[in-house]
Amino acid sequence: MGSRVHILAVDAPPNALPDARAAVGALERRWSRFRADSEISRINAATGQPVTVSTTTATLIALAVRGWVATGGADDPTVLDAVACSGSARSFELVAASGAGPTATARPAPGCGGIAVDVDTGLVRLPAGVHFDPGGIGKGLAADLVATKLVADGARGALVNIGGDVRVAGAAPPGGWRIDVDLPAVADTGLVLQSGGVATSGTRRRRWVRDGQDAHHLIDPRTGAPAASPFVAATVVAGTAWHAEVLTKAVVLASSITAAAQALTDAEAAGLLVDADGRTHELAGLDRFRP
């Protein structure tokens, strides 16, 4: 997943943390677009034919389609070809080290309308020419699955952080889980959670230069190009990490503060938004998660 992972637990049985670490590795092997043998790569290579995958992978795809619908297409897992066109066909570490390669023409993402998925049978079919990128939702859902697994395995409480997508489950330590979010130009971003998920997305990290032009990893599905938005970063608190991650895209790509706030209110979520001038905007009751 190209990210650091932190796993914390309250009163966990002896094998719970090693098992949780192994679970992250198993999800990476199923979902990485950089592994030719992953389930995601098999789906993308199927050229319109149905593929049978694990329940967790079918769930990932079903939730990604749900997020696409809920955000009006702002969070779109079919941006993989656009991501490659932007110069990020390889992992970010390789892009940063050796450059992004020649310019390619950006095209809008095709969207999820033709994706078929049955979680019960594990059957998934992408239309020919459509390719799936787990992206942020993969990290968020992995945090959700591993945190809830820790509690199911006997931990009293758990926190899992995968690349800034955080899920807390079970009983929190006294005073709640303190989560410090790294946002540009924001000095105090401490949040306290008893349960739920937190995710952060933005355009100031994972940047590179291509043919003299700045580029970044956050793609606007409407154009297929790195997002040109009045906002540079967002943190969202929601009931799960996957949902928080999906909503960060809707907020960063929103046309105005009002539209961003409405997106979070409709989803019963809260957030913090940073605009291009470095001003911060607390949205939809974020104060209830302040220390």
C-alpha positions as YAML, in Angstrom:
chain: A
units: angstrom
residues:
- id: 1
  name: MET
  ca: [0.00, 0.00, 0.00]
- id: 2
  name: GLY
  ca: [3.05, 2.24, -0.11]
- id: 3
  name: SER
  ca: [2.41, 3.45, 3.42]
- id: 4
  name: ARG
  ca: [3.47, 3.12, 7.03]
- id: 5
  name: VAL
  ca: [1.14, 1.05, 9.17]
- id: 6
  name: HIS
  ca: [0.56, 1.46, 12.91]
- id: 7
  name: ILE
  ca: [-1.42, -1.09, 14.91]
- id: 8
  name: LEU
  ca: [-2.28, -0.41, 18.55]
- id: 9
  name: ALA
  ca: [-4.47, -2.43, 20.87]
- id: 10
  name: VAL
  ca: [-5.90, -2.24, 24.38]
- id: 11
  name: ASP
  ca: [-5.59, -5.49, 26.41]
- id: 12
  name: ALA
  ca: [-4.93, -7.70, 23.37]
- id: 13
  name: PRO
  ca: [-4.32, -11.47, 23.61]
- id: 14
  name: PRO
  ca: [-0.72, -12.56, 22.84]
- id: 15
  name: ASN
  ca: [-1.23, -13.41, 19.16]
- id: 16
  name: ALA
  ca: [-3.62, -10.61, 18.26]
- id: 17
  name: LEU
  ca: [-1.06, -8.05, 17.06]
- id: 18
  name: PRO
  ca: [1.01, -10.49, 14.93]
- id: 19
  name: ASP
  ca: [-2.23, -11.78, 13.40]
- id: 20
  name: ALA
  ca: [-3.32, -8.20, 12.64]
- id: 21
  name: ARG
  ca: [0.00, -7.47, 10.95]
- id: 22
  name: ALA
  ca: [-0.38, -10.62, 8.86]
- id: 23
  name: ALA
  ca: [-3.90, -9.52, 7.89]
- id: 24
  name: VAL
  ca: [-2.53, -6.24, 6.50]
- id: 25
  name: GLY
  ca: [-0.05, -8.20, 4.41]
- id: 26
  name: ALA
  ca: [-2.78, -10.48, 3.09]
- id: 27
  name: LEU
  ca: [-4.89, -7.50, 2.00]
- id: 28
  name: GLU
  ca: [-1.85, -5.94, 0.31]
- id: 29
  name: ARG
  ca: [-1.29, -9.13, -1.68]
- id: 30
  name: ARG
  ca: [-4.93, -9.17, -2.80]
- id: 31
  name: TRP
  ca: [-5.35, -5.48, -3.58]
- id: 32
  name: SER
  ca: [-2.04, -4.06, -4.83]
- id: 33
  name: ARG
  ca: [-2.16, -2.78, -8.40]
- id: 34
  name: PHE
  ca: [1.64, -3.20, -8.46]
- id: 35
  name: ARG
  ca: [1.48, -7.00, -8.05]
- id: 36
  name: ALA
  ca: [0.66, -8.98, -11.18]
- id: 37
  name: ASP
  ca: [-0.74, -11.84, -9.07]
- id: 38
  name: SER
  ca: [-3.14, -9.72, -6.97]
- id: 39
  name: GLU
  ca: [-6.88, -10.13, -7.30]
- id: 40
  name: ILE
  ca: [-7.17, -6.51, -8.43]
- id: 41
  name: SER
  ca: [-4.63, -7.12, -11.21]
- id: 42
  name: ARG
  ca: [-6.51, -10.24, -12.31]
- id: 43
  name: ILE
  ca: [-9.75, -8.27, -12.49]
- id: 44
  name: ASN
  ca: [-8.09, -5.48, -14.48]
- id: 45
  name: ALA
  ca: [-6.58, -7.98, -16.91]
- id: 46
  name: ALA
  ca: [-9.88, -9.79, -17.55]
- id: 47
  name: THR
  ca: [-10.94, -7.47, -20.43]
- id: 48
  name: GLY
  ca: [-14.62, -7.52, -19.59]
- id: 49
  name: GLN
  ca: [-14.85, -11.14, -18.43]
- id: 50
  name: PRO
  ca: [-16.16, -12.08, -14.94]
- id: 51
  name: VAL
  ca: [-13.60, -13.03, -12.28]
- id: 52
  name: THR
  ca: [-14.20, -14.80, -8.97]
- id: 53
  name: VAL
  ca: [-12.38, -13.17, -6.04]
- id: 54
  name: SER
  ca: [-12.37, -13.30, -2.25]
- id: 55
  name: THR
  ca: [-15.23, -11.87, -0.20]
- id: 56
  name: THR
  ca: [-13.01, -9.03, 1.03]
- id: 57
  name: THR
  ca: [-12.09, -7.99, -2.52]
- id: 58
  name: ALA
  ca: [-15.71, -8.15, -3.68]
- id: 59
  name: THR
  ca: [-16.63, -6.03, -0.64]
- id: 60
  name: LEU
  ca: [-13.94, -3.49, -1.53]
- id: 61
  name: ILE
  ca: [-15.31, -3.11, -5.04]
- id: 62
  name: ALA
  ca: [-18.95, -2.94, -3.86]
- id: 63
  name: LEU
  ca: [-18.10, -0.20, -1.35]
- id: 64
  name: ALA
  ca: [-16.08, 1.71, -3.95]
- id: 65
  name: VAL
  ca: [-19.08, 1.71, -6.29]
- id: 66
  name: ARG
  ca: [-21.26, 2.84, -3.38]
- id: 67
  name: GLY
  ca: [-18.83, 5.68, -2.64]
- id: 68
  name: TRP
  ca: [-18.82, 6.72, -6.29]
- id: 69
  name: VAL
  ca: [-22.62, 6.98, -6.26]
- id: 70
  name: ALA
  ca: [-22.73, 8.79, -2.90]
- id: 71
  name: THR
  ca: [-20.16, 11.42, -3.94]
- id: 72
  name: GLY
  ca: [-21.63, 12.04, -7.38]
- id: 73
  name: GLY
  ca: [-18.51, 10.58, -8.97]
- id: 74
  name: ALA
  ca: [-15.97, 12.66, -7.03]
- id: 75
  name: ASP
  ca: [-14.46, 9.50, -5.58]
- id: 76
  name: ASP
  ca: [-13.99, 7.25, -8.60]
- id: 77
  name: PRO
  ca: [-12.01, 3.98, -8.48]
- id: 78
  name: THR
  ca: [-11.91, 3.82, -12.29]
- id: 79
  name: VAL
  ca: [-9.25, 6.55, -12.48]
- id: 80
  name: LEU
  ca: [-6.42, 4.01, -12.86]
- id: 81
  name: ASP
  ca: [-5.69, 4.84, -16.49]
- id: 82
  name: ALA
  ca: [-5.80, 8.56, -15.66]
- id: 83
  name: VAL
  ca: [-3.40, 7.98, -12.75]
- id: 84
  name: ALA
  ca: [-1.01, 6.29, -15.16]
- id: 85
  name: CYS
  ca: [-1.34, 9.15, -17.65]
- id: 86
  name: SER
  ca: [-0.43, 11.62, -14.91]
- id: 87
  name: GLY
  ca: [2.87, 9.80, -14.43]
- id: 88
  name: SER
  ca: [2.07, 7.54, -11.48]
- id: 89
  name: ALA
  ca: [1.92, 4.17, -13.22]
- id: 90
  name: ARG
  ca: [4.50, 2.95, -10.70]
- id: 91
  name: SER
  ca: [4.71, 3.34, -6.93]
- id: 92
  name: PHE
  ca: [5.32, 6.92, -5.77]
- id: 93
  name: GLU
  ca: [8.83, 6.13, -4.51]
- id: 94
  name: LEU
  ca: [9.91, 5.12, -8.03]
- id: 95
  name: VAL
  ca: [8.20, 8.13, -9.63]
- id: 96
  name: ALA
  ca: [9.91, 10.50, -7.17]
- id: 97
  name: ALA
  ca: [13.29, 8.87, -7.75]
- id: 98
  name: SER
  ca: [13.39, 8.62, -11.54]
- id: 99
  name: GLY
  ca: [10.68, 10.91, -12.91]
- id: 100
  name: ALA
  ca: [7.22, 10.42, -14.33]
- id: 101
  name: GLY
  ca: [8.02, 9.72, -17.97]
- id: 102
  name: PRO
  ca: [6.65, 11.40, -21.11]
- id: 103
  name: THR
  ca: [3.44, 13.36, -21.27]
- id: 104
  name: ALA
  ca: [0.22, 11.45, -21.99]
- id: 105
  name: THR
  ca: [-3.23, 12.79, -22.86]
- id: 106
  name: ALA
  ca: [-5.58, 12.91, -19.86]
- id: 107
  name: ARG
  ca: [-9.07, 11.49, -20.28]
- id: 108
  name: PRO
  ca: [-12.04, 11.53, -17.87]
- id: 109
  name: ALA
  ca: [-12.53, 8.39, -15.81]
- id: 110
  name: PRO
  ca: [-15.19, 6.05, -17.26]
- id: 111
  name: GLY
  ca: [-17.06, 5.73, -13.96]
- id: 112
  name: CYS
  ca: [-18.57, 2.75, -12.13]
- id: 113
  name: GLY
  ca: [-21.88, 2.48, -13.95]
- id: 114
  name: GLY
  ca: [-20.98, -0.75, -15.74]
- id: 115
  name: ILE
  ca: [-19.29, -2.56, -12.84]
- id: 116
  name: ALA
  ca: [-21.04, -5.73, -11.68]
- id: 117
  name: VAL
  ca: [-20.21, -7.24, -8.29]
- id: 118
  name: ASP
  ca: [-21.83, -9.95, -6.16]
- id: 119
  name: VAL
  ca: [-20.36, -10.06, -2.66]
- id: 120
  name: ASP
  ca: [-22.04, -13.38, -1.82]
- id: 121
  name: THR
  ca: [-20.45, -15.26, -4.74]
- id: 122
  name: GLY
  ca: [-17.34, -13.10, -5.16]
- id: 123
  name: LEU
  ca: [-18.09, -12.57, -8.84]
- id: 124
  name: VAL
  ca: [-16.82, -9.29, -10.29]
- id: 125
  name: ARG
  ca: [-16.92, -7.97, -13.83]
- id: 126
  name: LEU
  ca: [-15.50, -4.71, -15.13]
- id: 127
  name: PRO
  ca: [-16.54, -3.46, -18.56]
- id: 128
  name: ALA
  ca: [-13.83, -3.86, -21.19]
- id: 129
  name: GLY
  ca: [-11.48, -0.89, -21.01]
- id: 130
  name: VAL
  ca: [-12.34, -0.07, -17.37]
- id: 131
  name: HIS
  ca: [-9.62, -0.58, -14.76]
- id: 132
  name: PHE
  ca: [-9.98, -0.43, -10.99]
- id: 133
  name: ASP
  ca: [-7.62, 1.37, -8.58]
- id: 134
  name: PRO
  ca: [-8.12, 0.55, -4.87]
- id: 135
  name: GLY
  ca: [-6.38, 3.83, -4.03]
- id: 136
  name: GLY
  ca: [-7.39, 5.47, -0.76]
- id: 137
  name: ILE
  ca: [-10.50, 3.38, -0.15]
- id: 138
  name: GLY
  ca: [-8.29, 0.27, -0.03]
- id: 139
  name: LYS
  ca: [-6.25, 1.72, 2.81]
- id: 140
  name: GLY
  ca: [-9.37, 2.86, 4.65]
- id: 141
  name: LEU
  ca: [-11.17, -0.45, 4.33]
- id: 142
  name: ALA
  ca: [-8.02, -2.35, 5.33]
- id: 143
  name: ALA
  ca: [-7.86, -0.24, 8.51]
- id: 144
  name: ASP
  ca: [-11.53, -1.01, 9.18]
- id: 145
  name: LEU
  ca: [-11.10, -4.75, 8.66]
- id: 146
  name: VAL
  ca: [-7.97, -5.07, 10.76]
- id: 147
  name: ALA
  ca: [-9.27, -2.93, 13.65]
- id: 148
  name: THR
  ca: [-12.51, -4.87, 13.89]
- id: 149
  name: LYS
  ca: [-10.57, -8.15, 13.59]
- id: 150
  name: LEU
  ca: [-8.45, -7.17, 16.59]
- id: 151
  name: VAL
  ca: [-11.57, -6.61, 18.68]
- id: 152
  name: ALA
  ca: [-13.14, -9.84, 17.44]
- id: 153
  name: ASP
  ca: [-9.92, -11.66, 18.37]
- id: 154
  name: GLY
  ca: [-10.19, -10.47, 21.97]
- id: 155
  name: ALA
  ca: [-8.62, -7.01, 22.19]
- id: 156
  name: ARG
  ca: [-10.65, -4.61, 24.30]
- id: 157
  name: GLY
  ca: [-9.96, -1.80, 21.84]
- id: 158
  name: ALA
  ca: [-7.88, -1.13, 18.73]
- id: 159
  name: LEU
  ca: [-6.49, 1.60, 16.50]
- id: 160
  name: VAL
  ca: [-5.15, 0.90, 13.01]
- id: 161
  name: ASN
  ca: [-3.49, 3.62, 10.90]
- id: 162
  name: ILE
  ca: [-2.65, 2.83, 7.28]
- id: 163
  name: GLY
  ca: [-1.07, 5.79, 5.53]
- id: 164
  name: GLY
  ca: [-3.18, 8.33, 7.45]
- id: 165
  name: ASP
  ca: [-6.45, 6.40, 7.21]
- id: 166
  name: VAL
  ca: [-7.32, 5.58, 10.81]
- id: 167
  name: ARG
  ca: [-9.97, 3.31, 12.31]
- id: 168
  name: VAL
  ca: [-10.65, 2.90, 16.02]
- id: 169
  name: ALA
  ca: [-12.88, 0.10, 17.32]
- id: 170
  name: GLY
  ca: [-13.94, -1.42, 20.63]
- id: 171
  name: ALA
  ca: [-13.22, 0.39, 23.88]
- id: 172
  name: ALA
  ca: [-10.98, 3.45, 23.72]
- id: 173
  name: PRO
  ca: [-8.33, 4.16, 26.37]
- id: 174
  name: PRO
  ca: [-9.28, 6.73, 29.04]
- id: 175
  name: GLY
  ca: [-9.99, 10.07, 27.36]
- id: 176
  name: GLY
  ca: [-10.34, 8.52, 23.92]
- id: 177
  name: TRP
  ca: [-7.87, 8.00, 21.10]
- id: 178
  name: ARG
  ca: [-5.87, 11.19, 20.44]
- id: 179
  name: ILE
  ca: [-5.15, 11.54, 16.71]
- id: 180
  name: ASP
  ca: [-2.88, 14.29, 15.38]
- id: 181
  name: VAL
  ca: [-3.48, 15.01, 11.70]
- id: 182
  name: ASP
  ca: [-0.73, 16.49, 9.55]
- id: 183
  name: LEU
  ca: [-2.25, 19.22, 7.38]
- id: 184
  name: PRO
  ca: [-0.48, 22.11, 5.61]
- id: 185
  name: ALA
  ca: [-0.59, 25.46, 7.44]
- id: 186
  name: VAL
  ca: [-2.62, 24.01, 10.31]
- id: 187
  name: ALA
  ca: [-1.01, 24.16, 13.75]
- id: 188
  name: ASP
  ca: [-3.64, 22.44, 15.91]
- id: 189
  name: THR
  ca: [-5.25, 19.40, 14.34]
- id: 190
  name: GLY
  ca: [-5.64, 17.18, 17.37]
- id: 191
  name: LEU
  ca: [-8.79, 15.06, 17.31]
- id: 192
  name: VAL
  ca: [-10.22, 12.69, 19.91]
- id: 193
  name: LEU
  ca: [-12.24, 9.65, 18.87]
- id: 194
  name: GLN
  ca: [-14.08, 7.04, 20.87]
- id: 195
  name: SER
  ca: [-15.00, 5.10, 17.71]
- id: 196
  name: GLY
  ca: [-15.10, 5.55, 13.94]
- id: 197
  name: GLY
  ca: [-12.66, 6.54, 11.26]
- id: 198
  name: VAL
  ca: [-10.51, 9.48, 10.15]
- id: 199
  name: ALA
  ca: [-8.93, 10.08, 6.74]
- id: 200
  name: THR
  ca: [-6.90, 12.86, 5.15]
- id: 201
  name: SER
  ca: [-6.39, 13.61, 1.45]
- id: 202
  name: GLY
  ca: [-4.70, 16.47, -0.31]
- id: 203
  name: THR
  ca: [-2.59, 17.74, -3.16]
- id: 204
  name: ARG
  ca: [0.50, 18.92, -1.26]
- id: 205
  name: ARG
  ca: [2.02, 15.46, -0.75]
- id: 206
  name: ARG
  ca: [3.12, 12.94, -3.39]
- id: 207
  name: ARG
  ca: [4.00, 15.52, -6.01]
- id: 208
  name: TRP
  ca: [6.33, 15.30, -8.99]
- id: 209
  name: VAL
  ca: [7.31, 17.31, -12.08]
- id: 210
  name: ARG
  ca: [6.45, 16.14, -15.58]
- id: 211
  name: ASP
  ca: [7.68, 18.08, -18.62]
- id: 212
  name: GLY
  ca: [8.19, 21.09, -16.39]
- id: 213
  name: GLN
  ca: [4.67, 20.93, -14.94]
- id: 214
  name: ASP
  ca: [3.80, 20.15, -11.34]
- id: 215
  name: ALA
  ca: [1.61, 17.09, -10.87]
- id: 216
  name: HIS
  ca: [0.18, 15.19, -7.91]
- id: 217
  name: HIS
  ca: [-1.63, 11.95, -7.17]
- id: 218
  name: LEU
  ca: [-5.15, 13.29, -6.54]
- id: 219
  name: ILE
  ca: [-6.95, 12.92, -9.87]
- id: 220
  name: ASP
  ca: [-10.14, 14.76, -10.77]
- id: 221
  name: PRO
  ca: [-12.28, 12.03, -12.41]
- id: 222
  name: ARG
  ca: [-14.09, 14.64, -14.49]
- id: 223
  name: THR
  ca: [-10.91, 15.61, -16.36]
- id: 224
  name: GLY
  ca: [-8.55, 12.70, -15.73]
- id: 225
  name: ALA
  ca: [-5.86, 15.22, -14.74]
- id: 226
  name: PRO
  ca: [-4.42, 16.12, -11.32]
- id: 227
  name: ALA
  ca: [-7.12, 18.09, -9.52]
- id: 228
  name: ALA
  ca: [-7.14, 21.88, -9.89]
- id: 229
  name: SER
  ca: [-9.22, 22.78, -6.86]
- id: 230
  name: PRO
  ca: [-9.57, 25.80, -4.57]
- id: 231
  name: PHE
  ca: [-8.76, 23.38, -1.73]
- id: 232
  name: VAL
  ca: [-5.48, 21.59, -1.02]
- id: 233
  name: ALA
  ca: [-6.32, 19.21, 1.83]
- id: 234
  name: ALA
  ca: [-9.17, 17.79, 3.89]
- id: 235
  name: THR
  ca: [-9.58, 15.63, 6.96]
- id: 236
  name: VAL
  ca: [-12.89, 13.85, 7.49]
- id: 237
  name: VAL
  ca: [-14.28, 12.00, 10.52]
- id: 238
  name: ALA
  ca: [-16.95, 9.38, 9.78]
- id: 239
  name: GLY
  ca: [-18.27, 6.09, 11.10]
- id: 240
  name: THR
  ca: [-15.66, 4.08, 9.20]
- id: 241
  name: ALA
  ca: [-12.27, 4.80, 7.68]
- id: 242
  name: TRP
  ca: [-13.33, 3.77, 4.16]
- id: 243
  name: HIS
  ca: [-16.25, 6.20, 4.26]
- id: 244
  name: ALA
  ca: [-14.06, 8.99, 5.66]
- id: 245
  name: GLU
  ca: [-11.56, 8.39, 2.84]
- id: 246
  name: VAL
  ca: [-14.24, 8.54, 0.15]
- id: 247
  name: LEU
  ca: [-15.62, 11.76, 1.59]
- id: 248
  name: THR
  ca: [-12.22, 13.49, 1.59]
- id: 249
  name: LYS
  ca: [-12.28, 13.36, -2.22]
- id: 250
  name: ALA
  ca: [-15.76, 14.89, -2.36]
- id: 251
  name: VAL
  ca: [-14.63, 17.69, -0.04]
- id: 252
  name: VAL
  ca: [-11.31, 18.49, -1.73]
- id: 253
  name: LEU
  ca: [-12.99, 18.53, -5.16]
- id: 254
  name: ALA
  ca: [-15.96, 20.61, -3.99]
- id: 255
  name: SER
  ca: [-16.59, 23.90, -5.76]
- id: 256
  name: SER
  ca: [-17.14, 25.88, -2.56]
- id: 257
  name: ILE
  ca: [-17.05, 25.73, 1.25]
- id: 258
  name: THR
  ca: [-20.85, 25.48, 1.23]
- id: 259
  name: ALA
  ca: [-20.81, 22.48, -1.10]
- id: 260
  name: ALA
  ca: [-18.11, 20.77, 0.97]
- id: 261
  name: ALA
  ca: [-20.01, 21.32, 4.20]
- id: 262
  name: GLN
  ca: [-23.23, 20.02, 2.67]
- id: 263
  name: ALA
  ca: [-21.50, 16.84, 1.47]
- id: 264
  name: LEU
  ca: [-20.40, 16.08, 5.02]
- id: 265
  name: THR
  ca: [-23.73, 17.02, 6.60]
- id: 266
  name: ASP
  ca: [-25.57, 14.70, 4.20]
- id: 267
  name: ALA
  ca: [-23.19, 11.87, 5.15]
- id: 268
  name: GLU
  ca: [-23.40, 12.58, 8.91]
- id: 269
  name: ALA
  ca: [-19.66, 13.28, 8.93]
- id: 270
  name: ALA
  ca: [-17.45, 16.18, 10.01]
- id: 271
  name: GLY
  ca: [-14.24, 17.62, 8.65]
- id: 272
  name: LEU
  ca: [-11.52, 20.20, 8.32]
- id: 273
  name: LEU
  ca: [-10.74, 21.82, 4.96]
- id: 274
  name: VAL
  ca: [-7.66, 23.81, 3.93]
- id: 275
  name: ASP
  ca: [-7.89, 26.20, 0.98]
- id: 276
  name: ALA
  ca: [-5.12, 27.24, -1.39]
- id: 277
  name: ASP
  ca: [-4.39, 30.35, 0.70]
- id: 278
  name: GLY
  ca: [-3.76, 28.25, 3.81]
- id: 279
  name: ARG
  ca: [-7.03, 29.17, 5.55]
- id: 280
  name: THR
  ca: [-8.76, 26.42, 7.49]
- id: 281
  name: HIS
  ca: [-12.49, 25.76, 7.66]
- id: 282
  name: GLU
  ca: [-14.11, 23.47, 10.22]
- id: 283
  name: LEU
  ca: [-17.13, 21.73, 8.71]
- id: 284
  name: ALA
  ca: [-20.24, 20.02, 10.04]
- id: 285
  name: GLY
  ca: [-19.52, 20.04, 13.76]
- id: 286
  name: LEU
  ca: [-15.86, 19.04, 13.90]
- id: 287
  name: ASP
  ca: [-15.66, 20.70, 17.33]
- id: 288
  name: ARG
  ca: [-17.23, 17.63, 18.95]
- id: 289
  name: PHE
  ca: [-14.05, 15.70, 18.15]
- id: 290
  name: ARG
  ca: [-11.71, 18.32, 19.61]
- id: 291
  name: PRO
  ca: [-9.82, 17.61, 22.88]
...
